[in-house]
Amino acid sequence: MLLAGCATAPPSDGSAMGESGRSPTALSGVDRSGGDADAPDQGLLAPDQGEIRIALLVPLSGPAADVGAALRDAAALALFDAYDPRLRLLPFDTAGTAEGARLAAQQAVDQGVSVVLGPLLAASVQAVAPLLRQSDIPLLGFSNDQRVAGDGVYLFGFMPDQDVERIVSYAIGRGLGRLAGLIPSSPYGDRILQHFGPLVQEAGGDLVSLIRYEPETDALDAPVKILAHYDQRRAAYLAEVKALEALGDDLSNEILKRLKTKEALGPLGFDALLIAQGDPLLRSLGPLLPYYEIDPQTVQFLGTGLWDEPSLVREPPLRGAWFPAPEPSVPRAFLARFEQAYGRPAPRLATLGYDGMALLATLARNPVQSERFEAAAFEDRAGFSGLMGLSALVRMELWSEIWRFWKSVRVISGSSIPPRWISGGPESVSISILMGGVQPSRRPMMALSNKRPF
């Protein structure tokens, strides 16, 4: 299945779309009353003949309202590109809470939707799943927590275990066999931790150090200092300086001059460091690494898909880092199109809103109504091509999720902006389902600098 992503922006009808009040465009296929408590009850109105109602459950209020609005507006662009007058997108506000999601799902069921796109958070997906299963309505959620998927609930988020598999295999394949990890104490960090150690071992490497930290700006200093063995290495440095000063010969003085650029001595014990943190906290964490003598010239910094943000490209401490990401030209073009259409930039997650809606619009083309959103349609092994690359949704033994596979692309170069490719994925994709497992993705790699050979 091929999803279009570069059509022109939808025409403006002069009214703001949805609750944000910031969007310059509106689509006739987007019902702006969905989820509005003051709107008249639509549950008694039967869908028009041939109409296909798609619910979108996202936070349009609360702390994640900006993300929810971006997902909604991206989905609206996909609806416009689908050019299918039968489709009607109904956004419902989850307020970013499990209870809000449950109430929104009930509204969606009352309004006769055929399928649900969203919610964003794992707790919200878990809250709405029983109601939707009872109503035989499939769900395509944005969460990346596979524990909430299964039995008609599919996940369409960026899966951290795929990122870890790709970055670990790439680093160890290039001789960086001793790995360390800097992992936040968060649900995302828990997912990374679950896969990091086993994948390092499977790839033939050694996990020599693992430090967890609270994801707060004022809690970053001590964990980095411990990871760097800074106190011991600082003491070794001071002892070396004292010994050289006592010698006082020409050779000792020459060595002292070279030591002036350092503050610590001694090996760190690892070749590569996985930092499972994204923007904005990564911009606070990054400078602490060289400050405590974790030198990016001698230690390869590794990231996850959270690093795929334009704001991180210009961070000097991260130059030379490797992280997994899709081929950038298509999502970059979409994000530029989004900003042109709505007058504001979009987060990377907005691509999920577009791809998710585009997938559902593709499935809706099936003339057999009962087959449009059934499991076999979602789990088509042919996959589909979206903004973030070639994807396939497969059913596992106990759960289902979208597995994303990126075709081989040009390799990016580094200290430049944007980053350059250093490794592509396979030309074609083969999915194997054995004993409830699936062949993991081979996601291309990106680098933030070319300071080291690849």
LUMGU-904687 format. One record per residue: z, y, x of N, C-alpha, C in turn; residue in one letter. Coordinates in steps of 0.02 Angstrom, whole numbers, plus 50000, padded with zeros to 5 digits. Atoms other than C-alpha are relative to their C-alpha. Layout:
BEGIN
ZYXZYXZYXa...
END
This chain:
BEGIN
500004994150042500005000050000500005006250044m500054994049960499555017050069500255005949960l499714994350034500565032450023499725006450029l500274993749976499715049250034500575004850016a499464995549983500745062750117499785006950020g500234993649974499675077750158499595004049950c500354996050050499025084549995500295007049998a499754993150003499225102849956500625000349957t499374999250037500825109549880499855000449926a500104999550072501065108549692499965007249978p500074993150022500555124049597500655002649970p499404996950028501935136049548499875002049928s500064997850069502265139049366500465005949986d499614994050007503395153749401500734998749985g499295001550015505045144749366500294995950056s499675003949948506315137149483500094992949977a499935007050018506405118249489500714997850014m499345002849990508085109849465500545005250001g499414995850004509805117049487500095004750059e499864996049941509665124649661499785007249992s500244993350010508695139749602499645002950059g500324997549939507835140849771499294997850007r500665002849992506245131349743499485004349966s500514995750029504675141749714499514996249957p500495003950036503755127549632500324995949945t499755004450053503925116849477499444995449980a500495005050019503045101349417500114998149928l499945001950070502675096749239500304993149992s499735006750005503175078849276500734999550018g499305000049982504925083949331500405002949943v499584997750056506185085049190500615003550030d499464996249969507365098949242500645000049959r499395000450040508605095049103500414993950018s499655006249983509085078149178500665001550034g499354999149968510935077649219500355006449982g499704993750018511285094649142500444999049939d499545001350054512835093549034499875004449940a500134995450055512265108448930499344998649966d500655001450030510565101048893500094995749938a499955004350059510245092948724499944992750020p500015007149985510495074148719499304997249993d500675002850000508865065948768500004992549985q499965007250006509515048348741499704997349935g500275002350064508915047648560499255000649997l500724999050000507155052248608499674994350037l500355005649968506065037248643499475002750047a500534997749955504885038848792499325000149964p500684999650028503115044048750499644993550015d500385006149989501885029748734499655000450068q500315000249934501345024948909500395003850052g499614996149952502625036548989500454995450042e499585003849955503555029649140500545004750027i499454995749980505255037549166500344997350062r499685001849936505985037349341500595004650010i499394996049988507775043049368500095001250074a499824998349931508275051849528500735002050001l499284998849997510145051049564500175002750069l499854996849936510615063549700500545005349988v499504994750008512025076149732499665006849997p500284993250008511435092849663500565005249997l499424995749992513195100049674500474996750049s499555002949951514605097649796499765001050071g500154998749929514565097049988499304997850021p500665002549980512925087249996499445002649955a500494997550047511995097949870499345001850033a500624998249965510735104149999499574993850014d500375006249988510265086350045499714997349935v500245002450064510135081449863499415004049975g500564995850022509015096249824499374998650041a500585001649958507895091849972499694993449978a500265006450023507745073849912499625000849934l500334998850064507325079949737499325003450009r500624996249991506015092349796499484996050037d500485004449965505235079749915499714994949952a500245004750051505125067249772499505003549954a500474996350042504275080749669499325000850033a500644999749964502945082749803499634993449995l500315006650006502635064049799499744998949929a500225000550069502515064849609499355003949990l500614996050004501215078649625499424996350033f500535003549964500235068449752499764993849962d500185006050036500285053149640499485001449946a500504997850050499265062749510499954994949943y499965004950055499845051049371500375003349942d499674996450055500205060049206500504995849962p499525004250034501185045049144500695000650029r499364999949964502565047749272500425006149981l499534994650015504085058049227500624999050042r499435000549955505425061349357500595003849970l499404997050029507175064749288500565000250051l499454999549952508445071349416500675000249964p499324999950026510285068149381500485001450057f499524997849948511725076149477500574995050005d499445004649988512945063649553500625003750026t499464996049970514025077649628500264997050065a499795003149937514145066549782500614995549994g499435004450010515495055549705499794993749964t500145006350034515555037749642500035000949924a499944999050071516145043249470499425004349973e500574995950021514805056749461499364995949998g500595004450000513495043649505500014995449940a499965004550058514125031949370499825003749935r500164996050060514035045749238499255001649999l500714998549997512295050549299499584993949982a500375006250015511715032449290500024998549925a499965001250072512345031149111499525004649963q500494995350030511335046749066499294997450009q500675002549986509815039049148499834994149954a500105005750044510025022949050499885002449929v500074997350067510235032848889499325003249988d500644996750007508605041848923499414995350012q500535004950000507625025748940499594999650064g500385000449937507165025649125499824992850015v500245006649980506215011049198500264997950068s499795001449932506855012349376500405006050024v499584994749973508125022549476499875000850074v500064998249930507845031349642500645003550020l499344997549983509495034849732500524995049976g499724993949971510945037549744499985000050077p500024998849929511245043849920500534995950038l499445002949964512935036349967500154992949978l499865007150014513495018149977500494999349942a499515000450054514995021149863499685001549933a500354998350062513845028849734499554994349978s500425005850016512625014249743500434994549970v499555005250024514065002249721500265001549930q499734998150065514705012049570499504999149944a500505000350053513055012049475499694993149992v500355006550001512454994449517500164995749939a499865004450058513394984949379499675002449936p500304997350061512784996549242499254998949999l500725000849997510984995849300499794992749996l500155007150006511014976949321500064997749927r499905001750070511694975449145499415002349957q500574997350037510234986049084499334997750027s500605002749970508984976549192499555005550028d500364994449970508474992549284500094999550076i499945000449927508084990749470500175006850031p499794994049965508765003249595499734999950071l500224999149931508005009649757500425005650030l499514995149975509445018149848499855002550069g500104996949935509515029450000500534998150051f499465001949955511075021550076499744995650057s500175004549945511015012550244500524994650009n499485005149996512465000950206499784993949960d500305005850032511724983850169500504996249957q499505003650039513374977750095499975001549926r500034998250071513004986649931499354997949968v500655001950026511264979249909500004992949972a500095006750026510654963949817499974999949925g500045001150071510244957649642499745006249964d500324994350032509064971549593500155006750031g499844993949964509794984449712499684999750069v500344999849936508664988849858500195006450037y499824994249959509035000650002499405002650038l500584996849970507825013050074500225005050054f499754995349951508895021850204499774998350070g500135001549930508755022650393500544995250024f499515005249985509605006550449500225000350073m499774999149931510695009050603499944993750043p500065006149960510624990650654499304999350030d500685000249972508734992350677499955004750060q500004995349944509015007550788500324996850062d499645003049944510274998150895499594994450032v500415005549973509144982950913499455002750045e500564997349963507704993650971500215003350065r499804996349941508645004751092500314995550053i499685004649954509654990551169499474995750036v500515004349970508154979251197499565004050048s500414995949956507164993551272500365001650065y499634998249940508534998951393500104994050046a499885005949959508974981451452499354997350029i500665002149975507124977251468499765004150059g500184995849943507004991351595500535000050054r499535001049945508404985051704500675003349992g499354996850010509854994651630500464995049964l499655005750029510944979351604500725001249984g499294998650013512684987251602500045006049952r500004994950052512944997051441500715002049980l499384997550029514345007751372499835003349934a500114997050066514575014851198500525005349985g499574994750025515295030851127499875000349925l500125001450071515495026750942500515003549957i499524996550043516265037450805500394995249955p499605003850048517665030750695499805002349930s500294998150064516645031950536499634993949972s500405005650026515695020250418499364998950040p500605000849959514125023750519500174996850067y499795003049937515045019850680500184992749993g499845007050012515695003750604499384995749998d500645003750003513904998350568499714999150070r500255000349932513385002450746500404994850040i499575004449962514874993250818499894992749982l500115006850023514514977850714499434996650036q500605002849971512834975550798499935001250075h500114997849931512994983950968500164994450050f499805005149952513974970751065499584993749997g500425006050004513054955450998499295001050024p500694998749979511364963651028499955000850076l499994999449927511824968251207500034993050032v499945006849974512344950251239499364996149990q500625003650016510794943351154499445002050046e500534997649957509684954151263500134998750074a499855001749931510534948051421500385005250039g499634994749966511574963451459500754999049995g499265000150002513434967151479500255006549969d499674994250029514464978851370500645001150039l499464999249953515644985751500500535005149977v499524995050023516485000051406499815002149929s500114997950069516695005051224500575004649979l499514995050020517585020751167499845002549930i500094997250067517835026250987500375006749997r499714993350005518265043850935499975002449928y500024996950065518665053950781499445005250000e500584995550000517085063550731500205007149980p499794993150010517895080750743499945003650067e500144996249939517505094450868500585000150048t499424999549956519275095950934500284993350022d499775006649981519445077150957499534996550048a500515003149959517985074151075500194999750074l499884999349928518705079251244500324993850030d499635005649971519945065151275499594993550004a500395006249994518785050551231499475000250055p500504999549947517425056951348500334999650069v499645000249937518695059451486500214992950018k499815007049988519305041551465499394995850019i500625003749985517525034751463499785001250072l500224998149933517175043951627500494997950054a499485001649951518755037251713500135006250043h500024993749964518905055451758500615000950045y499404998849960520705055951819499984996050064d500045004249940520455041351939499465002550048q500554997749958518795047852001500135006950029r499804993449974519485065452019500494999350057r499535001349946520925058852124499654997450062a500395002549943519685049352233499625005650034a500364994349972518695065352256500465004350043y499544995749963520195075552308500244996750064l499795003649940520745062052430499455000050052a500564999949953519015061452507499925006950032e500044993249974518955080352525500545001350052v499444999049953520665080552608499884996350065k500135003849939520155066952730499455003150042a500554996849963518535075652777500225006550032l499744993749972519415092252801500444998750061e499565001749943520665083752917499594998150061a500435001949943519245076853025499705006250032l500244993549976518425093953042499394999950044g500585000149958516895087953136499375002149961d500624997550031515085093053101499784995549943d500215004750052514675077253003500445000649938l499544999350056516235079152895499875006449962s500154993650033515815097352860499364999749960n500625000750037514055092552809500114996149935e499845003850060514735079652688500385004249950i499614995650044515955092452618499545004849963l500474995550034514505104252580499664996549941k500335003850054513655090652478500484998549943r499515001650052515265086752386500185006149956l499844994150039515415104752325499685000049931k500345000450065514215100552183500334995049953t499675005150040515385086852121500735001849988k499284999350013517125085752048500344993249999e499715006750002517365066952048499574995350042a500355005049959516895051852154500144993149973l499905006950020516655033552118499534998149944g500485002350050515545022852007500315000049929p499795000350070515625023651817500024992849975l500015007050021515215005251800499484998449947g500525001450050513795007251675499375003850017f500664997049986511935011051685499755004349942d500254996550059511645017251507500575000849951a499474998350048512715025151372499695001349932l500224998950069512395023551185500475004949966l499614994850035512985039051090499775000049927i500185000950070512995035450904500235006049959a499804993850032513175053450848499395004349988q500564995650015511995065750766500205007349999g499894992950005511835084350739500465001349939d499914995149947512855095450735500514997950053p499465001749953514295086350823499734997950068l500285002049936513145079450957499915005950047l500074994149958512865097151018500655002150032r499344998949968514735098351053500174994350048s499855005949958514845080851126499584999950063l500465000449943513335082151241500255003550063g499794996549940514005095551361500624997050034p499405003049971515635085951386499824994450049l500195005749957514695071551470499915002250073l500054997849931514115080751627500635003750024p499384996649981515735091051624500504995250031y499565005249973516695074951655499624995250045y500365003649948515435069151783499674993549977e500455005350022514415057251675499305003150006i500614996449981512795062751755499394996949968d500615002850030511195060651653499464998350050p500475002049948510275059151818500114992850024q499855006749977511155042751855500184995349942t499855004050059511645036651680499495001749946v500494998950052510305034451547500355000849933q499714999050066510865042051382499544997049948f500375003250053510345032251229500265002749933l499814997650066510345038451049499784995349946g500235003750059510045031850875499535004549960t500444996150041508935037950735500285006749980g499704993650015510175052050705499765005550047l500234995049952509435060550857499315002849982w500684997950019507765062750770500045006549960d499934993450031508145081050730499745005250048e500284994949955507185096050799500525004150037p499494995849969508805105350836500284997050064s499715003349941509305092550968499535000050060l500505000549946507715093551070500165005050056v499894994749950508275109451159500684999550035r499345000749969509995103051212499934997550072e500095002149930509995102651405500354993650019p499685006349977511295088651425499654993749974p500335005950029510205077151319499314998850027l500675000949972508605079351416499974993750043r500065006449966508025062651480500244994349957g499735005350043508845053151336499444996449964a500465004050039507965039351242500304998849931w499765001750067508095036551055499424997549958f500535002750042507135026950922499815004949945p500244995450052506065036850801499294998149980a500695001350020504455035550702499515004650036p500524995649974502815042850763500075006749964e499774993850031503165061250733499495004149961p500484995250027501535069050677500005000149923s500035000250073501555063150495500625003049969v499424996750029503375067250454500055007350017p499974993049981503225083550550499545004149955r500464996550045501715088450445500295000649930a499684999650066502665084050287500555005249998f499454995249999504185094250337499745007150002l500314993450000503055109050373499735001749931a500254999050068502235106750204500575001549951r499414998950042503945105850121500245007350007f499764993249989504485122250201499525005249971e500494995450029502875130650149500055000149924q499985000550072503075124549971500635003149971a499364998150029504915128449947500355005850035y499714994249967505275142250072500644998650038g499415001849961506635132750165499854993650039r500115006249963506685119050297500354994249965p499715006050030507095101250247500314995650054a499735004949952508225088450333499554993950003p500415006049990507455072450398500054995349940r499905004550057508185063150248499515001549943l500474998350054506945072350137499404995249999a500565004749998505615060150196500134993849958t499835005750042506555046450106499865001549927l500154998250069506395055949943499264999549986g500735000450010504515057249966499774992850001y500235006949995504245039350023500244995749942d499735003950056505385032249888499615001349936g500374998350061504505041549748499284997650005m500695002249991502795037549821499954992449991a500005007250009503235019049826500044998349925l499935001450071503795019149644499365002049962l500634998050032502215028649594499464994950013a500495005249985501195015349682500114993849958t499845005850041502095001249593499845001249926l500134998350070501865010349428499274999249980a500715000750015499985008249442499834993149971r500135006750028500144990049393499915000549925n500114999450072499374988849219500454995549958p499555004450036500564974849172500715003050003v499384996250001502124984349120500594995950025q499425004149982503334969749143500024998450075s500035001849930502774967349324500085006050047e500014994049957502854985349386500585000350049r499404999149958504634985649451500404993650006f499645006349991505064967249461500094998650074e499835001449930505744959449620499384998550042a500605001949961504054952349674499605006150021a500364993949983503304969749671500345003750057a499634996749946504684977349778499954996150065f499965004249940504644962749899499314997850026e500675001649977502774962649931499995000250077d499995000549927502604956550110499465004350034r500514995749970501074967450135500305006650023a499684993849982502274981950147499635006149974g500354993950020501734999950126500085005050057f500014995049946501345014550240500225006749971s499744993650024502365030250213500065005150056g499924994749950502885045950306500334997450063l499625002449943504055036150419499714993550028m500335005749970502825022250459499914994349952g500125006050040502425004850399500674996849983l499365002850022503854997450297499874993849957s500035005750044504184981250207500694998849971a499365001550032505554977350083500034992549988l499955007250005506154959550092500684998149971v499385002550028507474949350003500324995350051r499635004449956508794941550113500374995049956m499645005150038509954927550062500475003249950e499504997050043511254939149989499865007349984l500114992950012510514956549993499285001750014w500694997749989508914966549999500015006950030s500064993249973508394981650097499305001250025e500634998349969506914990850165500064999150075i500045000449927506484985650341499385003950022w500544995649979505434998650430499714997650067r500345002149939504154993750560499515005650020f500444994649979503245006750664499444997250043w500585002349961501505003250727500005003650068k500034997149935501105006750907499625006549997s500284993350002500705024850937499965002650071v500014997249932500425036351084500715000750025r499334999749971501865037351204500185007350012v499834992949992502825053751206500295001850067i499764997849935503285063851358500595004549991s499384997250004504865071851386500285006550005g499634993750002505615088151442499645004949955s500394995850045504275095651334500294999849930s499834999950071504515100351153499344999849963i499545005350020504205090151051500054994550052p499935005549953504785074351140499374995850003p500605004149993503505061651200500174992749990r499915007150008503255043451164500044996650067w499975003949939503785031351299499904992649985i500125007050017503585014951204499824999549926s500215000950069502675009851046500224993449972g499855006250033502964996350919499394995549998g500565004650002501814981850877499415002749961p500594997950038500044984250815500024997249929e499955002950066500394972650670500714997349991s499325001950015501954966550584500024993049970v499905006650029502514948850549500734999449980s499325000650024504054946450442500174992749991i499795007050006504984930150457500664999849962s499385000950037506314924950331500244992950012i499745006549982507324910650403500754999949991l499285000850011509034905450341500325006649982m499724993750022509284922250259499915005650049g500084994749950508734932150411499305002849999g500664996849997507264943450451499875002350071v500204997449935506314948050607500145007550002q499844992949999507024965050658499405004350017p500544995449987505954980350677499915001150075s500134997849931505154986050839499815007449996r500104992950013505375004650826499815003650064r500194996549939504505016150949500575004150029p499484996349966505535025551075499765007150014m500164993249982505615044051108500455002050059m499604997449945506245053551260500045007549996a499924992850002506935071151274499815003350066l500204997049937506385073651454499644994950043s500325004649954505345066451593500315000350069n499674999449936506635068551729500064993350037k499965006549967506665049851764499374996049984r500585004150016505255037151776500164995149945p499905004750055505005025851625499694993350019f
END
